[in-house]
Amino acid sequence: METSLRKKYWKENLRYLAILLFIWFLVSYGFGILLVDELNTIRLGGFKLGFWFAQQGSIYVFVILIFVYVRLMNKLDKKYNVNE
């Protein structure tokens, strides 16, 4: 692969990582810690939503983001013809 294509590939990869890490930060730190009092006014399955995000929601979102990243990288690999 040419150097310019490698740089474009890596730049897109870093953009995906930045977006996904921001989402993870927002859910785990923002919803689980900073906005917990506001979210605790809402109930989900009998539990306060802030508690749910702090205990389980951030883990679920993290696992979902892993699958999203795999899908995005597979598309990126095909785009730059480096797929397996």
Summary of the structure (lengths in Angstrom):
residues: 84
radius of gyration: 17.3
end to end distance: 14.4
largest distance: 55.5
contacts: 221
relative contact order: 0.15
helix: 80%
strand: 5%
